[in-house]
Amino acid sequence: MKRGPETGRQDFHGVGYWPGLLDAPAQTALLEDVLGVMRTAPPLRMITPGGRRMSVSMTAAGSFGWVSDLAGYRYAARHPQGMA
C-alpha cells in the first residue's frame, strides 16, 4: 500500500482511496444516492456482440451510459430496458 504525499490518497492493488475523506453521514448519503440510481436504472448483465452474457452487472447514470448487445459496444442515452 502506497500513500500519496499531498492528498492522503492510498493505493491498494491499483485501487485508489482516501481514508477519512467522507465522514459517516456523508458516506450514508452517498450510498443512498447510489442505491437510488440503481433503483431507477437497475444493473444488467449485458450481452456481448458475440452473443455471450457478461460476467458483471452494470448500471449507468447521466446523459449517456455504456451498453453492449448483439449490435456492438456503444454509449446510449437510455437504459437498455427503457428506464432512466
C-alpha positions in Angstrom: 0.0 0.0 0.0 1.4 3.4 -1.0 0.3 6.8 0.3 0.2 9.9 -1.8 2.3 12.7 -0.3 -0.2 15.6 -0.5 -3.6 14.2 -0.9 -3.8 11.4 1.7 -4.7 9.0 -1.2 -3.7 5.4 -0.7 -3.3 2.8 -3.3 -4.2 -0.8 -2.7 -3.6 -3.3 -5.6 -4.1 -0.5 -8.1 -7.3 1.0 -6.5 -7.0 4.5 -5.0 -8.9 5.5 -1.9 -8.9 8.4 0.6 -9.4 7.2 4.2 -11.3 9.7 6.2 -12.3 11.9 3.3 -16.0 11.3 4.0 -17.4 11.2 7.5 -20.1 8.6 8.3 -23.1 10.8 7.4 -21.6 11.7 4.0 -20.9 8.0 3.4 -24.5 7.2 4.2 -25.8 10.0 1.9 -23.5 8.8 -0.9 -24.7 5.2 -0.5 -28.4 6.3 -0.6 -27.7 8.3 -3.8 -26.0 5.3 -5.5 -28.9 3.0 -4.4 -31.4 5.5 -5.8 -29.6 5.3 -9.2 -29.7 1.5 -9.1 -33.4 1.6 -8.4 -34.0 3.9 -11.3 -31.6 2.1 -13.7 -31.2 -1.5 -12.4 -27.9 -3.3 -13.0 -27.9 -5.6 -16.0 -25.7 -8.4 -17.3 -25.4 -7.3 -20.9 -24.8 -9.4 -23.9 -21.5 -9.1 -25.9 -21.6 -8.7 -29.7 -20.6 -12.4 -29.9 -23.8 -13.4 -28.0 -22.3 -14.2 -24.6 -23.6 -12.8 -21.4 -21.1 -10.6 -19.5 -19.9 -11.8 -16.1 -20.6 -8.5 -14.4 -23.7 -6.4 -13.9 -23.6 -2.7 -14.7 -25.8 0.4 -14.4 -25.3 4.0 -15.6 -26.5 7.5 -14.7 -26.2 10.7 -16.5 -26.6 11.7 -20.1 -25.1 8.5 -21.6 -24.4 5.0 -20.4 -22.1 2.3 -21.8 -24.1 -0.6 -23.3 -23.4 -3.8 -25.1 -25.6 -6.1 -27.2 -25.6 -8.1 -30.4 -25.2 -4.8 -32.3 -22.0 -3.9 -30.6 -20.5 -1.7 -27.8 -21.6 2.0 -27.6 -22.8 4.8 -25.4 -26.6 5.2 -25.3 -28.9 7.9 -24.0 -31.3 5.4 -22.5 -31.1 2.4 -20.2 -31.3 -0.8 -22.3 -34.6 -1.8 -20.7 -36.1 1.7 -21.3 -35.5 3.1 -17.8 -33.9 6.3 -16.9 
